């Protein structure tokens, strides 16, 4: 068994438990129904929703900071209503994630480096240590540890990402 498969096998059920708890939490607001929740080991995708109302999530969601975990879960939950990224979809996301544009920007900055366990562990350590809030330099990728001139924070900051989120 490869080390990647082993890591997935060891963490799959923890990811499922987290996702199910957060789905139930956010669904108190949305009151939606889904068929099944699958936990996968994907290279580039954090989650998806099928037209059959099946929700799929990458197990590596465990390695993200809680606000990004929640954003991904809300994003896929809202696809149960809208299977597109139109204005109504973003309005639904915004009901529970008013700062979703910043979350999308953070994920895009992380996605530039891929979803390797090693890289995501560094990102996770950055958030756990609180360095992203204390304006500290940490041993993490350079674009995640620069100080933002707009808000002063260090790490992934929407101000550091030049991409616009359509909404």
C-alpha positions in Angstrom: 0.0 0.0 0.0 1.4 3.4 -1.0 1.9 6.1 1.7 -0.8 8.2 0.0 -3.3 5.4 0.1 -2.3 4.6 3.7 -2.9 8.3 4.7 -6.3 8.3 3.0 -7.3 5.1 4.6 -6.3 6.3 8.1 -8.1 9.7 7.7 -11.2 8.9 5.6 -13.6 8.2 8.5 -12.4 11.2 10.4 -13.1 13.4 7.4 -16.6 11.7 7.0 -17.4 12.4 10.7 -16.3 16.1 10.4 -18.2 16.6 7.2 -21.4 15.0 8.4 -21.4 17.1 11.6 -20.9 20.3 9.7 -23.4 19.4 7.0 -26.0 18.9 9.7 -25.1 22.2 11.3 -25.4 24.2 8.1 -28.5 22.3 7.0 -30.3 23.6 10.1 -30.5 26.8 8.0 -30.9 25.4 4.4 -33.1 22.3 5.2 -32.0 20.4 2.1 -31.8 16.7 1.4 -29.0 14.7 -0.1 -28.7 11.0 -1.0 -25.1 10.0 0.0 -21.9 11.5 1.2 -18.7 10.0 -0.3 -15.2 10.7 0.9 -12.6 10.5 -1.8 -8.9 10.9 -2.4 -8.8 13.5 -5.2 -5.8 15.4 -6.5 -7.4 18.7 -7.4 -11.0 18.9 -6.3 -12.2 19.7 -2.7 -15.8 18.6 -3.3 -18.6 18.1 -5.8 -22.3 17.6 -6.0 -24.0 15.4 -8.6 -27.4 15.9 -10.2 -28.5 12.8 -8.1 -27.9 14.8 -5.0 -24.8 12.9 -4.0 -22.1 15.0 -2.2 -18.4 14.1 -2.6 -15.6 15.5 -0.5 -11.8 15.2 -0.6 -10.6 13.7 2.7 -7.8 16.3 2.8 -10.4 18.8 3.8 -9.2 17.7 7.3 -6.0 19.5 6.7 -7.6 22.9 6.0 -8.4 25.6 8.5 -12.0 25.3 9.9 -13.4 28.3 8.0 -12.3 26.8 4.7 -13.7 23.4 5.6 -17.0 25.1 6.4 -16.9 27.1 3.1 -16.4 23.9 1.0 -19.2 22.1 2.8 -21.6 25.1 2.4 -20.5 25.4 -1.2 -21.4 21.8 -2.0 -24.6 21.9 0.1 -25.8 24.9 -2.0 -25.2 22.9 -5.2 -28.1 20.8 -4.1 -30.3 23.8 -5.0 -28.2 25.2 -7.9 -25.8 23.0 -9.9 -24.1 26.1 -11.3 -22.2 29.2 -10.1 -24.9 31.8 -10.9 -25.9 34.7 -8.7 -28.6 32.7 -6.9 -26.0 30.0 -6.0 -23.7 32.7 -4.6 -26.5 34.3 -2.7 -27.3 31.0 -1.1 -23.6 30.5 -0.1 -23.5 34.1 1.3 -26.4 33.3 3.6 -24.1 31.2 5.8 -20.7 32.4 4.5 -20.9 36.2 4.0 -17.1 36.3 3.4 -17.1 33.6 0.8 -15.1 35.7 -1.6 -12.1 35.8 0.8 -12.4 32.0 1.4 -12.4 31.4 -2.4 -9.3 33.5 -2.7 -7.6 31.6 0.2 -8.4 28.3 -1.5 -7.1 29.5 -4.8 -3.8 30.5 -3.2 -3.5 27.1 -1.6 -4.6 25.3 -4.8 -1.7 26.9 -6.7 0.6 24.5 -4.8 -1.6 21.4 -5.1 -3.1 19.2 -2.5 -0.1 17.2 -1.2 -0.4 16.2 2.4 3.0 17.7 3.1 2.0 21.2 1.8 -1.4 21.1 3.4 0.2 20.1 6.7 2.3 23.3 6.5 -0.8 25.3 5.8 -2.6 23.7 8.7 0.3 24.3 11.1 0.3 28.0 10.1 -3.3 28.3 11.2 -3.0 26.2 14.3 -0.1 28.3 15.5 -2.1 31.4 15.0 0.8 32.9 13.1 -1.6 34.1 10.4 -3.2 36.4 13.1 0.0 37.5 14.9 1.9 38.8 11.9 4.6 36.2 12.4 6.8 34.6 9.9 6.6 30.8 9.9 8.2 28.0 7.9 5.6 27.8 5.2 5.4 28.6 1.5 6.4 32.2 0.8 3.0 33.3 -0.7 1.3 32.1 2.5 3.5 34.0 4.9 3.8 37.5 3.3 2.4 40.3 5.3 -0.6 41.9 3.6 -0.2 45.7 3.2 -4.0 46.2 3.3 -4.9 44.3 6.5 -1.5 43.5 8.1 -2.2 39.7 8.4 0.3 37.1 7.5 -0.5 33.9 5.6 -3.3 33.4 3.1 -5.1 36.7 2.7 -7.6 37.6 0.1 -5.7 40.9 -0.4 -2.7 38.8 -1.6 -4.6 37.1 -4.4 -5.2 39.0 -7.5 -8.0 36.8 -8.9 -11.6 38.1 -8.7 -14.4 35.8 -7.6 -17.4 36.1 -9.8 -20.6 36.6 -7.8 
